[in-house]
Amino acid sequence: MVKIALEHNAAAVIMVHNHPSGDPEPSQADRTLTTTLKNALNMVGTRILDHVVVGYEGCVSLAERGYL
């Protein structure tokens, strides 16, 4: 993700992925990945605006939940 952000000279990114189980609740792995990528992207001057998890029941924004 850092490489792609650099290639596109991105100031910010929004991450989105789905949970095949249908439950959009962010897992601990989702929160850990978000923190890891946030730190890596910060080192190259790129922000994560949000990380959205999509499921059958809707979607959940990690930014709205305070994880960013």
PyMOL Python script that loads the backbone (N, CA, C, O; Angstrom):
from pymol import cmd

cmd.read_pdbstr("""\
ATOM      1  N   MET A   1       0.814  -1.172   0.000  1.00  0.00           N
ATOM      2  CA  MET A   1       0.000   0.000   0.000  1.00  0.00           C
ATOM      3  C   MET A   1       0.872   1.257   0.000  1.00  0.00           C
ATOM      4  O   MET A   1       0.547   2.231  -0.678  1.00  0.00           O
ATOM      5  N   VAL A   2       1.965   1.246   0.745  1.00  0.00           N
ATOM      6  CA  VAL A   2       2.855   2.410   0.779  1.00  0.00           C
ATOM      7  C   VAL A   2       3.420   2.676  -0.612  1.00  0.00           C
ATOM      8  O   VAL A   2       3.471   3.822  -1.058  1.00  0.00           O
ATOM      9  N   LYS A   3       3.839   1.625  -1.287  1.00  0.00           N
ATOM     10  CA  LYS A   3       4.389   1.779  -2.641  1.00  0.00           C
ATOM     11  C   LYS A   3       3.359   2.390  -3.587  1.00  0.00           C
ATOM     12  O   LYS A   3       3.685   3.293  -4.358  1.00  0.00           O
ATOM     13  N   ILE A   4       2.140   1.914  -3.535  1.00  0.00           N
ATOM     14  CA  ILE A   4       1.088   2.441  -4.413  1.00  0.00           C
ATOM     15  C   ILE A   4       0.794   3.900  -4.082  1.00  0.00           C
ATOM     16  O   ILE A   4       0.625   4.719  -4.985  1.00  0.00           O
ATOM     17  N   ALA A   5       0.735   4.227  -2.803  1.00  0.00           N
ATOM     18  CA  ALA A   5       0.493   5.619  -2.404  1.00  0.00           C
ATOM     19  C   ALA A   5       1.598   6.525  -2.934  1.00  0.00           C
ATOM     20  O   ALA A   5       1.327   7.626  -3.414  1.00  0.00           O
ATOM     21  N   LEU A   6       2.839   6.065  -2.848  1.00  0.00           N
ATOM     22  CA  LEU A   6       3.964   6.856  -3.363  1.00  0.00           C
ATOM     23  C   LEU A   6       3.906   6.989  -4.880  1.00  0.00           C
ATOM     24  O   LEU A   6       4.145   8.069  -5.420  1.00  0.00           O
ATOM     25  N   GLU A   7       3.591   5.898  -5.566  1.00  0.00           N
ATOM     26  CA  GLU A   7       3.512   5.933  -7.034  1.00  0.00           C
ATOM     27  C   GLU A   7       2.465   6.925  -7.529  1.00  0.00           C
ATOM     28  O   GLU A   7       2.620   7.527  -8.591  1.00  0.00           O
ATOM     29  N   HIS A   8       1.402   7.087  -6.754  1.00  0.00           N
ATOM     30  CA  HIS A   8       0.313   7.985  -7.149  1.00  0.00           C
ATOM     31  C   HIS A   8       0.400   9.348  -6.464  1.00  0.00           C
ATOM     32  O   HIS A   8      -0.493  10.183  -6.606  1.00  0.00           O
ATOM     33  N   ASN A   9       1.491   9.562  -5.716  1.00  0.00           N
ATOM     34  CA  ASN A   9       1.686  10.822  -5.005  1.00  0.00           C
ATOM     35  C   ASN A   9       0.456  11.160  -4.159  1.00  0.00           C
ATOM     36  O   ASN A   9       0.014  12.308  -4.119  1.00  0.00           O
ATOM     37  N   ALA A  10      -0.083  10.157  -3.494  1.00  0.00           N
ATOM     38  CA  ALA A  10      -1.315  10.317  -2.718  1.00  0.00           C
ATOM     39  C   ALA A  10      -1.052  11.060  -1.413  1.00  0.00           C
ATOM     40  O   ALA A  10      -0.114  10.746  -0.680  1.00  0.00           O
ATOM     41  N   ALA A  11      -1.891  12.043  -1.141  1.00  0.00           N
ATOM     42  CA  ALA A  11      -1.834  12.750   0.134  1.00  0.00           C
ATOM     43  C   ALA A  11      -2.570  11.955   1.212  1.00  0.00           C
ATOM     44  O   ALA A  11      -2.265  12.061   2.399  1.00  0.00           O
ATOM     45  N   ALA A  12      -3.549  11.153   0.771  1.00  0.00           N
ATOM     46  CA  ALA A  12      -4.357  10.371   1.710  1.00  0.00           C
ATOM     47  C   ALA A  12      -4.947   9.160   0.997  1.00  0.00           C
ATOM     48  O   ALA A  12      -5.024   9.119  -0.231  1.00  0.00           O
ATOM     49  N   VAL A  13      -5.363   8.172   1.794  1.00  0.00           N
ATOM     50  CA  VAL A  13      -6.010   6.976   1.252  1.00  0.00           C
ATOM     51  C   VAL A  13      -7.238   6.637   2.093  1.00  0.00           C
ATOM     52  O   VAL A  13      -7.334   7.008   3.263  1.00  0.00           O
ATOM     53  N   ILE A  14      -8.162   5.931   1.474  1.00  0.00           N
ATOM     54  CA  ILE A  14      -9.300   5.338   2.169  1.00  0.00           C
ATOM     55  C   ILE A  14      -9.254   3.849   1.852  1.00  0.00           C
ATOM     56  O   ILE A  14      -9.306   3.453   0.687  1.00  0.00           O
ATOM     57  N   MET A  15      -9.157   3.037   2.884  1.00  0.00           N
ATOM     58  CA  MET A  15      -9.096   1.588   2.703  1.00  0.00           C
ATOM     59  C   MET A  15     -10.503   1.012   2.848  1.00  0.00           C
ATOM     60  O   MET A  15     -11.280   1.453   3.695  1.00  0.00           O
ATOM     61  N   VAL A  16     -10.822   0.021   2.010  1.00  0.00           N
ATOM     62  CA  VAL A  16     -12.118  -0.653   2.070  1.00  0.00           C
ATOM     63  C   VAL A  16     -11.892  -2.139   1.823  1.00  0.00           C
ATOM     64  O   VAL A  16     -11.159  -2.517   0.909  1.00  0.00           O
ATOM     65  N   HIS A  17     -12.516  -2.970   2.630  1.00  0.00           N
ATOM     66  CA  HIS A  17     -12.496  -4.409   2.355  1.00  0.00           C
ATOM     67  C   HIS A  17     -13.780  -5.034   2.882  1.00  0.00           C
ATOM     68  O   HIS A  17     -14.496  -4.437   3.686  1.00  0.00           O
ATOM     69  N   ASN A  18     -14.056  -6.245   2.417  1.00  0.00           N
ATOM     70  CA  ASN A  18     -15.280  -6.916   2.851  1.00  0.00           C
ATOM     71  C   ASN A  18     -14.969  -8.085   3.773  1.00  0.00           C
ATOM     72  O   ASN A  18     -13.873  -8.645   3.763  1.00  0.00           O
ATOM     73  N   HIS A  19     -15.966  -8.431   4.563  1.00  0.00           N
ATOM     74  CA  HIS A  19     -15.921  -9.637   5.379  1.00  0.00           C
ATOM     75  C   HIS A  19     -16.873 -10.641   4.745  1.00  0.00           C
ATOM     76  O   HIS A  19     -18.087 -10.442   4.787  1.00  0.00           O
ATOM     77  N   PRO A  20     -16.354 -11.713   4.160  1.00  0.00           N
ATOM     78  CA  PRO A  20     -17.215 -12.714   3.520  1.00  0.00           C
ATOM     79  C   PRO A  20     -18.248 -13.322   4.468  1.00  0.00           C
ATOM     80  O   PRO A  20     -19.274 -13.839   4.025  1.00  0.00           O
ATOM     81  N   SER A  21     -17.976 -13.258   5.767  1.00  0.00           N
ATOM     82  CA  SER A  21     -18.940 -13.787   6.740  1.00  0.00           C
ATOM     83  C   SER A  21     -20.218 -12.963   6.765  1.00  0.00           C
ATOM     84  O   SER A  21     -21.258 -13.426   7.232  1.00  0.00           O
ATOM     85  N   GLY A  22     -20.130 -11.724   6.254  1.00  0.00           N
ATOM     86  CA  GLY A  22     -21.291 -10.846   6.247  1.00  0.00           C
ATOM     87  C   GLY A  22     -21.341  -9.893   7.416  1.00  0.00           C
ATOM     88  O   GLY A  22     -22.093  -8.919   7.380  1.00  0.00           O
ATOM     89  N   ASP A  23     -20.560 -10.143   8.457  1.00  0.00           N
ATOM     90  CA  ASP A  23     -20.538  -9.282   9.640  1.00  0.00           C
ATOM     91  C   ASP A  23     -19.532  -8.158   9.418  1.00  0.00           C
ATOM     92  O   ASP A  23     -18.336  -8.426   9.299  1.00  0.00           O
ATOM     93  N   PRO A  24     -19.985  -6.905   9.358  1.00  0.00           N
ATOM     94  CA  PRO A  24     -19.067  -5.806   9.079  1.00  0.00           C
ATOM     95  C   PRO A  24     -18.272  -5.319  10.292  1.00  0.00           C
ATOM     96  O   PRO A  24     -17.492  -4.373  10.177  1.00  0.00           O
ATOM     97  N   GLU A  25     -18.457  -5.946  11.437  1.00  0.00           N
ATOM     98  CA  GLU A  25     -17.747  -5.513  12.641  1.00  0.00           C
ATOM     99  C   GLU A  25     -16.240  -5.709  12.450  1.00  0.00           C
ATOM    100  O   GLU A  25     -15.804  -6.816  12.133  1.00  0.00           O
ATOM    101  N   PRO A  26     -15.430  -4.643  12.640  1.00  0.00           N
ATOM    102  CA  PRO A  26     -13.981  -4.770  12.470  1.00  0.00           C
ATOM    103  C   PRO A  26     -13.388  -5.765  13.473  1.00  0.00           C
ATOM    104  O   PRO A  26     -13.703  -5.734  14.663  1.00  0.00           O
ATOM    105  N   SER A  27     -12.541  -6.628  12.977  1.00  0.00           N
ATOM    106  CA  SER A  27     -11.866  -7.602  13.837  1.00  0.00           C
ATOM    107  C   SER A  27     -10.622  -6.965  14.453  1.00  0.00           C
ATOM    108  O   SER A  27     -10.208  -5.872  14.067  1.00  0.00           O
ATOM    109  N   GLN A  28     -10.040  -7.669  15.415  1.00  0.00           N
ATOM    110  CA  GLN A  28      -8.780  -7.191  15.997  1.00  0.00           C
ATOM    111  C   GLN A  28      -7.712  -7.108  14.911  1.00  0.00           C
ATOM    112  O   GLN A  28      -6.894  -6.188  14.920  1.00  0.00           O
ATOM    113  N   ALA A  29      -7.710  -8.052  13.984  1.00  0.00           N
ATOM    114  CA  ALA A  29      -6.746  -8.024  12.874  1.00  0.00           C
ATOM    115  C   ALA A  29      -6.951  -6.784  12.010  1.00  0.00           C
ATOM    116  O   ALA A  29      -5.977  -6.187  11.553  1.00  0.00           O
ATOM    117  N   ASP A  30      -8.200  -6.388  11.780  1.00  0.00           N
ATOM    118  CA  ASP A  30      -8.482  -5.169  11.013  1.00  0.00           C
ATOM    119  C   ASP A  30      -7.917  -3.943  11.727  1.00  0.00           C
ATOM    120  O   ASP A  30      -7.308  -3.077  11.100  1.00  0.00           O
ATOM    121  N   ARG A  31      -8.122  -3.878  13.031  1.00  0.00           N
ATOM    122  CA  ARG A  31      -7.632  -2.727  13.803  1.00  0.00           C
ATOM    123  C   ARG A  31      -6.107  -2.696  13.829  1.00  0.00           C
ATOM    124  O   ARG A  31      -5.500  -1.631  13.716  1.00  0.00           O
ATOM    125  N   THR A  32      -5.492  -3.865  13.979  1.00  0.00           N
ATOM    126  CA  THR A  32      -4.028  -3.939  13.988  1.00  0.00           C
ATOM    127  C   THR A  32      -3.456  -3.531  12.636  1.00  0.00           C
ATOM    128  O   THR A  32      -2.497  -2.761  12.575  1.00  0.00           O
ATOM    129  N   LEU A  33      -4.037  -4.040  11.554  1.00  0.00           N
ATOM    130  CA  LEU A  33      -3.583  -3.680  10.212  1.00  0.00           C
ATOM    131  C   LEU A  33      -3.723  -2.182   9.974  1.00  0.00           C
ATOM    132  O   LEU A  33      -2.829  -1.555   9.406  1.00  0.00           O
ATOM    133  N   THR A  34      -4.836  -1.610  10.406  1.00  0.00           N
ATOM    134  CA  THR A  34      -5.061  -0.176  10.233  1.00  0.00           C
ATOM    135  C   THR A  34      -3.976   0.626  10.938  1.00  0.00           C
ATOM    136  O   THR A  34      -3.436   1.574  10.367  1.00  0.00           O
ATOM    137  N   THR A  35      -3.656   0.259  12.163  1.00  0.00           N
ATOM    138  CA  THR A  35      -2.618   0.964  12.918  1.00  0.00           C
ATOM    139  C   THR A  35      -1.255   0.811  12.257  1.00  0.00           C
ATOM    140  O   THR A  35      -0.504   1.781  12.149  1.00  0.00           O
ATOM    141  N   THR A  36      -0.934  -0.395  11.816  1.00  0.00           N
ATOM    142  CA  THR A  36       0.351  -0.650  11.159  1.00  0.00           C
ATOM    143  C   THR A  36       0.484   0.165   9.879  1.00  0.00           C
ATOM    144  O   THR A  36       1.516   0.794   9.646  1.00  0.00           O
ATOM    145  N   LEU A  37      -0.558   0.155   9.050  1.00  0.00           N
ATOM    146  CA  LEU A  37      -0.513   0.921   7.797  1.00  0.00           C
ATOM    147  C   LEU A  37      -0.530   2.422   8.053  1.00  0.00           C
ATOM    148  O   LEU A  37       0.120   3.181   7.335  1.00  0.00           O
ATOM    149  N   LYS A  38      -1.264   2.851   9.064  1.00  0.00           N
ATOM    150  CA  LYS A  38      -1.278   4.276   9.417  1.00  0.00           C
ATOM    151  C   LYS A  38       0.138   4.742   9.753  1.00  0.00           C
ATOM    152  O   LYS A  38       0.574   5.792   9.281  1.00  0.00           O
ATOM    153  N   ASN A  39       0.851   3.972  10.560  1.00  0.00           N
ATOM    154  CA  ASN A  39       2.220   4.333  10.937  1.00  0.00           C
ATOM    155  C   ASN A  39       3.160   4.312   9.737  1.00  0.00           C
ATOM    156  O   ASN A  39       3.988   5.210   9.586  1.00  0.00           O
ATOM    157  N   ALA A  40       3.042   3.301   8.887  1.00  0.00           N
ATOM    158  CA  ALA A  40       3.903   3.204   7.700  1.00  0.00           C
ATOM    159  C   ALA A  40       3.636   4.355   6.737  1.00  0.00           C
ATOM    160  O   ALA A  40       4.572   4.961   6.215  1.00  0.00           O
ATOM    161  N   LEU A  41       2.362   4.657   6.502  1.00  0.00           N
ATOM    162  CA  LEU A  41       2.018   5.739   5.576  1.00  0.00           C
ATOM    163  C   LEU A  41       2.400   7.107   6.137  1.00  0.00           C
ATOM    164  O   LEU A  41       2.775   8.002   5.380  1.00  0.00           O
ATOM    165  N   ASN A  42       2.307   7.274   7.450  1.00  0.00           N
ATOM    166  CA  ASN A  42       2.728   8.540   8.063  1.00  0.00           C
ATOM    167  C   ASN A  42       4.194   8.835   7.770  1.00  0.00           C
ATOM    168  O   ASN A  42       4.579   9.994   7.615  1.00  0.00           O
ATOM    169  N   MET A  43       5.009   7.792   7.694  1.00  0.00           N
ATOM    170  CA  MET A  43       6.443   7.986   7.445  1.00  0.00           C
ATOM    171  C   MET A  43       6.721   8.563   6.064  1.00  0.00           C
ATOM    172  O   MET A  43       7.779   9.151   5.840  1.00  0.00           O
ATOM    173  N   VAL A  44       5.774   8.398   5.131  1.00  0.00           N
ATOM    174  CA  VAL A  44       5.955   8.950   3.783  1.00  0.00           C
ATOM    175  C   VAL A  44       4.992  10.109   3.517  1.00  0.00           C
ATOM    176  O   VAL A  44       4.813  10.526   2.373  1.00  0.00           O
ATOM    177  N   GLY A  45       4.372  10.625   4.584  1.00  0.00           N
ATOM    178  CA  GLY A  45       3.529  11.805   4.454  1.00  0.00           C
ATOM    179  C   GLY A  45       2.135  11.563   3.906  1.00  0.00           C
ATOM    180  O   GLY A  45       1.516  12.479   3.363  1.00  0.00           O
ATOM    181  N   THR A  46       1.630  10.343   4.038  1.00  0.00           N
ATOM    182  CA  THR A  46       0.292  10.010   3.546  1.00  0.00           C
ATOM    183  C   THR A  46      -0.599   9.635   4.729  1.00  0.00           C
ATOM    184  O   THR A  46      -0.185   8.882   5.610  1.00  0.00           O
ATOM    185  N   ARG A  47      -1.812  10.160   4.744  1.00  0.00           N
ATOM    186  CA  ARG A  47      -2.760   9.887   5.829  1.00  0.00           C
ATOM    187  C   ARG A  47      -3.774   8.825   5.412  1.00  0.00           C
ATOM    188  O   ARG A  47      -4.096   8.693   4.231  1.00  0.00           O
ATOM    189  N   ILE A  48      -4.268   8.077   6.380  1.00  0.00           N
ATOM    190  CA  ILE A  48      -5.426   7.212   6.157  1.00  0.00           C
ATOM    191  C   ILE A  48      -6.640   7.992   6.650  1.00  0.00           C
ATOM    192  O   ILE A  48      -6.741   8.305   7.837  1.00  0.00           O
ATOM    193  N   LEU A  49      -7.556   8.304   5.744  1.00  0.00           N
ATOM    194  CA  LEU A  49      -8.765   9.028   6.127  1.00  0.00           C
ATOM    195  C   LEU A  49      -9.794   8.102   6.760  1.00  0.00           C
ATOM    196  O   LEU A  49     -10.524   8.498   7.668  1.00  0.00           O
ATOM    197  N   ASP A  50      -9.844   6.862   6.272  1.00  0.00           N
ATOM    198  CA  ASP A  50     -10.800   5.907   6.820  1.00  0.00           C
ATOM    199  C   ASP A  50     -10.434   4.497   6.371  1.00  0.00           C
ATOM    200  O   ASP A  50      -9.701   4.300   5.402  1.00  0.00           O
ATOM    201  N   HIS A  51     -10.960   3.540   7.094  1.00  0.00           N
ATOM    202  CA  HIS A  51     -10.885   2.128   6.734  1.00  0.00           C
ATOM    203  C   HIS A  51     -12.293   1.601   6.948  1.00  0.00           C
ATOM    204  O   HIS A  51     -12.778   1.561   8.079  1.00  0.00           O
ATOM    205  N   VAL A  52     -12.946   1.202   5.882  1.00  0.00           N
ATOM    206  CA  VAL A  52     -14.341   0.772   5.928  1.00  0.00           C
ATOM    207  C   VAL A  52     -14.414  -0.738   5.722  1.00  0.00           C
ATOM    208  O   VAL A  52     -13.819  -1.280   4.790  1.00  0.00           O
ATOM    209  N   VAL A  53     -15.147  -1.402   6.599  1.00  0.00           N
ATOM    210  CA  VAL A  53     -15.371  -2.838   6.485  1.00  0.00           C
ATOM    211  C   VAL A  53     -16.814  -3.041   6.025  1.00  0.00           C
ATOM    212  O   VAL A  53     -17.751  -2.521   6.630  1.00  0.00           O
ATOM    213  N   VAL A  54     -16.973  -3.806   4.948  1.00  0.00           N
ATOM    214  CA  VAL A  54     -18.285  -4.030   4.340  1.00  0.00           C
ATOM    215  C   VAL A  54     -18.738  -5.460   4.606  1.00  0.00           C
ATOM    216  O   VAL A  54     -17.951  -6.402   4.516  1.00  0.00           O
ATOM    217  N   GLY A  55     -20.011  -5.605   4.932  1.00  0.00           N
ATOM    218  CA  GLY A  55     -20.612  -6.923   5.138  1.00  0.00           C
ATOM    219  C   GLY A  55     -22.046  -6.910   4.647  1.00  0.00           C
ATOM    220  O   GLY A  55     -22.530  -5.896   4.143  1.00  0.00           O
ATOM    221  N   TYR A  56     -22.720  -8.033   4.795  1.00  0.00           N
ATOM    222  CA  TYR A  56     -24.115  -8.131   4.352  1.00  0.00           C
ATOM    223  C   TYR A  56     -25.012  -7.156   5.106  1.00  0.00           C
ATOM    224  O   TYR A  56     -26.003  -6.665   4.566  1.00  0.00           O
ATOM    225  N   GLU A  57     -24.655  -6.882   6.356  1.00  0.00           N
ATOM    226  CA  GLU A  57     -25.484  -6.055   7.228  1.00  0.00           C
ATOM    227  C   GLU A  57     -25.159  -4.569   7.121  1.00  0.00           C
ATOM    228  O   GLU A  57     -25.667  -3.775   7.913  1.00  0.00           O
ATOM    229  N   GLY A  58     -24.335  -4.183   6.173  1.00  0.00           N
ATOM    230  CA  GLY A  58     -23.952  -2.778   6.038  1.00  0.00           C
ATOM    231  C   GLY A  58     -22.452  -2.619   6.070  1.00  0.00           C
ATOM    232  O   GLY A  58     -21.707  -3.513   5.670  1.00  0.00           O
ATOM    233  N   CYS A  59     -22.013  -1.459   6.556  1.00  0.00           N
ATOM    234  CA  CYS A  59     -20.578  -1.203   6.632  1.00  0.00           C
ATOM    235  C   CYS A  59     -20.261  -0.460   7.925  1.00  0.00           C
ATOM    236  O   CYS A  59     -21.120   0.179   8.532  1.00  0.00           O
ATOM    237  N   VAL A  60     -19.001  -0.568   8.321  1.00  0.00           N
ATOM    238  CA  VAL A  60     -18.527   0.074   9.540  1.00  0.00           C
ATOM    239  C   VAL A  60     -17.277   0.872   9.207  1.00  0.00           C
ATOM    240  O   VAL A  60     -16.357   0.369   8.562  1.00  0.00           O
ATOM    241  N   SER A  61     -17.255   2.120   9.654  1.00  0.00           N
ATOM    242  CA  SER A  61     -16.115   3.012   9.473  1.00  0.00           C
ATOM    243  C   SER A  61     -15.242   2.972  10.718  1.00  0.00           C
ATOM    244  O   SER A  61     -15.712   3.256  11.819  1.00  0.00           O
ATOM    245  N   LEU A  62     -13.971   2.620  10.544  1.00  0.00           N
ATOM    246  CA  LEU A  62     -13.070   2.635  11.683  1.00  0.00           C
ATOM    247  C   LEU A  62     -12.802   4.060  12.149  1.00  0.00           C
ATOM    248  O   LEU A  62     -12.532   4.276  13.331  1.00  0.00           O
ATOM    249  N   ALA A  63     -12.871   5.035  11.249  1.00  0.00           N
ATOM    250  CA  ALA A  63     -12.710   6.434  11.643  1.00  0.00           C
ATOM    251  C   ALA A  63     -13.853   6.849  12.570  1.00  0.00           C
ATOM    252  O   ALA A  63     -13.621   7.493  13.593  1.00  0.00           O
ATOM    253  N   GLU A  64     -15.084   6.481  12.211  1.00  0.00           N
ATOM    254  CA  GLU A  64     -16.234   6.817  13.052  1.00  0.00           C
ATOM    255  C   GLU A  64     -16.163   6.137  14.407  1.00  0.00           C
ATOM    256  O   GLU A  64     -16.692   6.651  15.393  1.00  0.00           O
ATOM    257  N   ARG A  65     -15.515   4.990  14.458  1.00  0.00           N
ATOM    258  CA  ARG A  65     -15.368   4.258  15.717  1.00  0.00           C
ATOM    259  C   ARG A  65     -14.194   4.771  16.552  1.00  0.00           C
ATOM    260  O   ARG A  65     -13.982   4.315  17.676  1.00  0.00           O
ATOM    261  N   GLY A  66     -13.436   5.715  16.003  1.00  0.00           N
ATOM    262  CA  GLY A  66     -12.334   6.298  16.759  1.00  0.00           C
ATOM    263  C   GLY A  66     -11.012   5.569  16.644  1.00  0.00           C
ATOM    264  O   GLY A  66     -10.092   5.850  17.412  1.00  0.00           O
ATOM    265  N   TYR A  67     -10.889   4.641  15.707  1.00  0.00           N
ATOM    266  CA  TYR A  67      -9.641   3.898  15.549  1.00  0.00           C
ATOM    267  C   TYR A  67      -8.606   4.656  14.735  1.00  0.00           C
ATOM    268  O   TYR A  67      -7.451   4.237  14.663  1.00  0.00           O
ATOM    269  N   LEU A  68      -8.999   5.758  14.124  1.00  0.00           N
ATOM    270  CA  LEU A  68      -8.049   6.573  13.378  1.00  0.00           C
ATOM    271  C   LEU A  68      -7.938   7.903  14.078  1.00  0.00           C
ATOM    272  O   LEU A  68      -7.188   8.773  13.634  1.00  0.00           O
TER     273      LEU A  68
END
""", "prot")
cmd.dss("prot")
cmd.show_as("cartoon", "prot")
cmd.util.cbc("prot")
cmd.orient("prot")
